[in-house]
């Protein structure tokens, strides 16, 4: 009798372990949908901001038709807002959002986006550089010097 009970408990644990392993290997549909939504917004955000992310006269895509291009960048930022609400650990989304704000000359917003990207991945040189530069633009010299 004890062996039968032990076998049932063992099989029960084995079934639970198998379910746990399968769940980890294949996310449930809602998780897959959430990831698909994240990825779609991420792609749209990057495609709208990316051509203008290089700030300066060297950028062949720099804004020429300000109304239309500003609208695209704002739409890109909205897509990345969705991305960061789905995954608040996506440092690259914060960085691209900061680049969009930088192009729009909304340096306070750019600072906060770059700050979040840097907080999430302080070893990323691009995040540190952009945070330092926008800090200097805003006159936050002590903050700029503290960025390592």
C-alpha positions as CSV (number, residue, x, y, z in Angstrom):
1,X,0.0,0.0,0.0
2,X,2.8,2.4,0.9
3,X,4.5,1.7,-2.5
4,X,1.3,2.5,-4.4
5,X,0.8,5.8,-2.5
6,X,4.4,6.7,-3.1
7,X,4.1,5.9,-6.8
8,X,1.0,8.1,-7.1
9,X,2.7,11.0,-5.4
10,X,5.8,10.5,-7.5
11,X,3.8,10.4,-10.8
12,X,1.9,13.4,-9.7
13,X,5.1,15.4,-9.1
14,X,6.5,14.1,-12.4
15,X,3.4,15.4,-14.2
16,X,3.6,18.8,-12.5
17,X,7.3,19.0,-13.3
18,X,6.6,18.1,-17.0
19,X,3.9,20.8,-17.2
20,X,6.2,23.4,-15.7
21,X,9.0,22.5,-18.1
22,X,6.6,22.7,-21.1
23,X,5.2,26.0,-19.9
24,X,8.7,27.5,-19.7
25,X,9.6,26.2,-23.2
26,X,6.4,27.4,-24.9
27,X,4.9,30.6,-23.4
28,X,1.1,30.7,-23.1
29,X,-0.8,32.5,-25.8
30,X,-1.3,35.7,-23.9
31,X,2.5,36.0,-23.3
32,X,3.1,35.3,-27.0
33,X,0.5,37.9,-27.9
34,X,2.1,40.4,-25.5
35,X,5.5,39.8,-27.0
36,X,4.1,40.2,-30.6
37,X,2.5,43.5,-29.6
38,X,5.8,44.6,-28.0
39,X,7.8,43.7,-31.1
40,X,5.3,45.3,-33.6
41,X,5.4,48.6,-31.7
42,X,9.1,48.5,-31.3
43,X,9.6,48.0,-35.0
44,X,7.2,50.9,-35.8
45,X,8.9,53.2,-33.3
46,X,12.3,52.5,-34.6
47,X,11.3,52.9,-38.2
48,X,9.7,56.3,-37.5
49,X,12.6,57.7,-35.4
50,X,15.6,55.9,-36.8
51,X,16.2,58.0,-39.9
52,X,16.3,61.2,-37.8
53,X,18.2,59.8,-34.8
54,X,21.6,61.1,-36.0
55,X,21.4,64.7,-34.8
56,X,23.4,67.2,-36.9
57,X,24.0,68.4,-40.4
58,X,25.7,65.2,-41.4
59,X,22.5,63.3,-41.3
60,X,21.0,63.0,-44.9
61,X,17.6,62.3,-43.3
62,X,17.6,65.4,-41.1
63,X,14.3,67.1,-40.8
64,X,13.4,69.1,-43.9
65,X,9.6,69.2,-43.8
66,X,9.2,69.8,-40.1
67,X,5.5,69.3,-39.8
68,X,5.4,65.9,-41.4
69,X,8.7,64.6,-39.9
70,X,7.8,65.9,-36.4
71,X,4.6,64.0,-36.7
72,X,6.4,60.8,-37.6
73,X,8.8,61.2,-34.7
74,X,6.0,61.8,-32.3
75,X,4.2,58.7,-33.6
76,X,7.4,56.8,-33.1
77,X,7.7,58.0,-29.5
78,X,4.1,56.9,-28.9
79,X,4.9,53.4,-30.2
80,X,7.9,53.2,-27.9
81,X,5.8,54.4,-24.9
82,X,3.7,51.3,-25.6
83,X,6.9,49.2,-25.7
84,X,8.2,50.5,-22.4
85,X,4.8,50.0,-20.8
86,X,4.8,46.3,-21.9
87,X,8.5,45.9,-21.0
88,X,9.9,48.6,-18.7
89,X,13.3,46.8,-18.9
90,X,13.8,47.6,-22.6
91,X,16.7,50.0,-22.4
92,X,17.1,50.3,-26.1
93,X,13.5,51.5,-26.5
94,X,14.2,54.2,-23.9
95,X,17.3,55.2,-25.8
96,X,15.6,55.5,-29.1
97,X,12.7,57.4,-27.5
98,X,15.4,59.8,-26.1
99,X,16.8,60.2,-29.6
100,X,13.4,61.2,-30.8
101,X,12.9,63.8,-28.1
102,X,16.4,65.0,-28.9
103,X,15.5,65.6,-32.5
104,X,12.3,67.4,-31.4
105,X,14.5,69.5,-29.1
106,X,12.6,68.4,-26.1
107,X,15.7,68.0,-24.0
108,X,14.0,67.5,-20.6
109,X,12.1,64.5,-22.1
110,X,15.3,63.2,-23.8
111,X,17.1,63.5,-20.5
112,X,14.6,61.3,-18.7
113,X,14.5,58.7,-21.5
114,X,18.3,58.5,-21.6
115,X,18.5,58.4,-17.8
116,X,16.2,55.4,-17.8
117,X,18.2,53.6,-20.5
118,X,21.4,54.3,-18.7
119,X,19.9,53.1,-15.4
120,X,18.9,49.9,-17.0
121,X,22.3,49.3,-18.8
122,X,25.0,51.5,-17.4
123,X,27.7,49.6,-19.3
124,X,26.2,50.7,-22.6
125,X,28.5,53.5,-23.9
126,X,25.9,55.0,-26.2
127,X,23.4,55.4,-23.4
128,X,26.1,57.1,-21.2
129,X,27.2,59.4,-24.0
130,X,23.7,60.6,-24.8
131,X,22.8,61.1,-21.2
132,X,26.0,63.1,-20.7
133,X,25.4,65.3,-23.8
134,X,21.8,66.1,-23.0
135,X,22.8,66.8,-19.3
136,X,25.3,69.4,-20.6
137,X,22.6,70.8,-23.0
138,X,20.4,71.3,-19.9
139,X,23.2,72.8,-17.8
140,X,23.3,69.8,-15.5
141,X,27.1,69.8,-15.5
142,X,27.5,67.9,-12.1
143,X,25.2,65.1,-13.4
144,X,27.2,65.0,-16.7
145,X,30.5,64.6,-14.8
146,X,29.1,61.8,-12.6
147,X,28.2,59.6,-15.6
148,X,30.7,56.9,-15.7
